[in-house]
Amino acid sequence: MRWFEKALKLSEAVSRLAIWIGGISVLGVTLLISAEVMLRKFFIVSTGGADEISGYVLAIGFSWALSYTALKRAHVRIDALYTRTPLQIRAYLDCLSIVSLAVFAVILSYFCLQVVLDTIELNARSNTTLGTPLWIPQVLWLMGLLLFSLTCILLSVLAVAALVRGDRMRVHELVGSRTADEELAAEMSGSFITPEDR
């Protein structure tokens, strides 16, 4: 299990870098769109392709954020019944949820890989003024999904191993729905990262 713990730490470091790059990219595209609006308004000129680039950046940024969000247990959950169940049952539900998410992520990544391979084979380009080779944004998009899949697999292995050992608190720390106290601590710190994660 030590190898999986180390791999999870590496995944967290890569995910943190990915979310920073994704966030800076979204900020950059916001500035690009603002410049486009100003140029159209005052100079009747267009940069051309701002809408296309923003679509790519949003899709890539979203996929790159998935892994970090999973690691910080920040995905939205409907947990009205979950919070009223005993910790032992919650541990089983948490393991079921992360294994299900890992299966979904792997299937999604597989089909996305097929899309990328088809795009490369067809040498497909966007039918816009930029004529972007579509494999470029698709590969970046796929990288985020593959990182998400790997992270979910690591979390699944570690959570199930903790459940087998009877360490229900470790299961909660890895994949459990965050408690109201954890949410409050995150809000107080101005981030969705709890103080213990810092």
NORUR-V929305 format. One record per residue. N is the residue number from 1. PSI is psi in degrees with one decimal (* if undefined). NEAR is the number of other C-alpha atoms within 8 Angstrom. D_FIRST is the distance of its C-alpha to the first C-alpha in whole Angstrom. Layout:
N&PSI&NEAR&D_FIRST + N&PSI&NEAR&D_FIRST
This chain:
1&-21.9&5&0 + 2&-37.9&5&4 + 3&-40.8&6&5 + 4&-36.6&10&5 + 5&-43.0&9&6 + 6&-41.2&8&9 + 7&-36.6&9&10 + 8&-39.2&11&11 + 9&-40.3&8&13 + 10&-42.4&8&14 + 11&-38.7&10&15 + 12&-40.7&11&17 + 13&-44.9&8&19 + 14&-40.6&8&20 + 15&-38.5&13&21 + 16&-42.8&9&23 + 17&-42.7&8&25 + 18&-40.4&10&25 + 19&-32.8&12&26 + 20&-45.7&8&29 + 21&-44.1&9&30 + 22&-43.6&14&31 + 23&-42.8&9&32 + 24&-37.3&8&35 + 25&-42.1&10&36 + 26&-40.5&12&37 + 27&-43.4&8&39 + 28&-43.1&8&40 + 29&-29.1&12&41 + 30&-43.0&9&43 + 31&-38.7&8&45 + 32&-44.2&9&46 + 33&-39.8&11&47 + 34&-43.1&8&49 + 35&-40.0&8&51 + 36&-45.0&11&51 + 37&-44.7&8&53 + 38&-42.2&9&55 + 39&-40.9&12&56 + 40&-39.0&10&57 + 41&-47.3&7&59 + 42&-24.7&6&61 + 43&-1.6&7&61 + 44&45.6&7&61 + 45&147.6&6&58 + 46&141.2&7&55 + 47&-28.0&7&52 + 48&115.6&6&51 + 49&2.1&9&48 + 50&-40.4&11&46 + 51&-39.0&7&46 + 52&-46.7&7&44 + 53&-40.7&9&42 + 54&-37.0&12&41 + 55&-44.3&8&40 + 56&-46.2&9&37 + 57&-41.6&12&36 + 58&-42.3&9&35 + 59&-43.2&9&34 + 60&-45.9&13&31 + 61&-39.2&15&31 + 62&-48.2&9&30 + 63&-33.5&14&27 + 64&-21.0&18&26 + 65&-17.8&13&26 + 66&-43.1&11&24 + 67&-47.8&16&20 + 68&-38.0&12&21 + 69&-39.2&10&23 + 70&-41.7&13&20 + 71&-34.1&11&17 + 72&9.8&8&20 + 73&42.0&11&21 + 74&2.4&9&24 + 75&146.7&6&25 + 76&133.9&4&28 + 77&146.8&5&28 + 78&104.0&4&30 + 79&33.7&7&29 + 80&-42.7&6&33 + 81&-33.6&6&31 + 82&-45.8&7&28 + 83&-15.3&6&29 + 84&2.5&6&31 + 85&154.7&8&28 + 86&155.2&6&27 + 87&-36.8&7&23 + 88&-44.2&7&22 + 89&-39.1&8&23 + 90&-37.7&11&22 + 91&-42.0&13&19 + 92&-42.1&9&19 + 93&-39.5&8&21 + 94&-43.5&13&19 + 95&-41.6&14&16 + 96&-41.6&8&19 + 97&-42.2&8&20 + 98&-35.6&12&17 + 99&-41.5&11&17 + 100&-42.3&8&21 + 101&-38.9&9&21 + 102&-43.3&12&18 + 103&-45.0&8&21 + 104&-44.3&8&23 + 105&-40.9&13&22 + 106&-43.7&10&21 + 107&-44.5&8&25 + 108&-43.9&9&27 + 109&-38.6&12&25 + 110&-48.1&8&26 + 111&-31.8&8&30 + 112&-37.5&9&30 + 113&-40.4&9&29 + 114&-39.6&8&32 + 115&-44.5&8&34 + 116&-44.2&11&34 + 117&-40.5&8&34 + 118&-40.7&8&38 + 119&-43.0&11&39 + 120&-42.7&9&38 + 121&-39.8&7&40 + 122&-7.5&6&43 + 123&46.5&9&43 + 124&141.6&10&43 + 125&155.7&8&45 + 126&144.8&9&45 + 127&58.9&6&49 + 128&179.6&7&49 + 129&-29.3&6&51 + 130&-32.0&8&48 + 131&42.8&8&47 + 132&130.2&8&44 + 133&116.6&9&42 + 134&-17.5&11&39 + 135&-25.6&11&37 + 136&-57.5&8&36 + 137&-30.6&9&35 + 138&-37.9&9&34 + 139&-41.6&9&31 + 140&-39.5&9&30 + 141&-44.8&13&30 + 142&-35.9&12&28 + 143&-42.1&10&25 + 144&-40.5&14&25 + 145&-36.9&14&24 + 146&-40.0&11&22 + 147&-41.2&12&20 + 148&-44.0&14&20 + 149&-47.7&13&19 + 150&-43.7&8&15 + 151&-43.9&13&15 + 152&-37.8&15&15 + 153&-45.6&10&13 + 154&-45.0&11&10 + 155&-39.2&12&11 + 156&-47.6&12&12 + 157&-46.9&9&9 + 158&-38.3&13&7 + 159&-44.0&13&11 + 160&-39.0&10&11 + 161&-41.0&8&8 + 162&-37.8&12&10 + 163&-42.0&13&13 + 164&-37.2&7&12 + 165&-12.5&6&12 + 166&14.7&6&15 + 167&79.1&9&14 + 168&-30.8&11&16 + 169&-36.3&6&17 + 170&-38.0&9&13 + 171&-45.9&17&14 + 172&-42.5&11&17 + 173&-35.8&7&16 + 174&-49.1&11&14 + 175&4.2&14&16 + 176&155.2&11&19 + 177&134.1&9&23 + 178&140.0&8&24 + 179&168.9&6&26 + 180&-38.0&6&30 + 181&-40.5&6&29 + 182&-40.2&9&26 + 183&-43.1&11&29 + 184&-42.7&8&32 + 185&-38.9&10&30 + 186&-42.3&13&29 + 187&-41.4&9&32 + 188&-31.6&7&34 + 189&-4.2&9&32 + 190&24.3&6&33 + 191&164.0&8&30 + 192&9.8&9&27 + 193&124.5&9&25 + 194&156.7&12&25 + 195&-34.4&8&26 + 196&-25.5&4&22 + 197&-13.1&5&21 + 198&*&5&23
